[in-house]
């Protein structure tokens, strides 16, 4: 008696999982880049040196110079992070296309559903 009930429940659960996973071919997996938590200290130091060199030729009082250095430094760090994220997104999209091609060639959806 318990075997028939268990088998029925397993079949229902299996059917629900298949319906949820395969509603849309691309919805059950994705590849996205991990967010960068912070810029490494060595690169931050290089950015700081570049910022200082940019503002060195101008005659400014120290307070204004420090403020401008900090603002430019922050701007350059944001640009670097944005560029890194853009490159990571591009790489993730290329990898997603490659994996999708492999899955299509292997007839993976049919095999997974078995």
ABEGO torsion letter per residue (X at the ends): XAAAAAAAAAAAAAAAAAAAAAABAAAABBBBBBBBABBBAAAAAAAAAAAAAAAAABBBBAAAAAAAAAAAAAAAAAAAAAAAAAAAAAAAAAAAAAAAAAAAAAGAAAAAAX
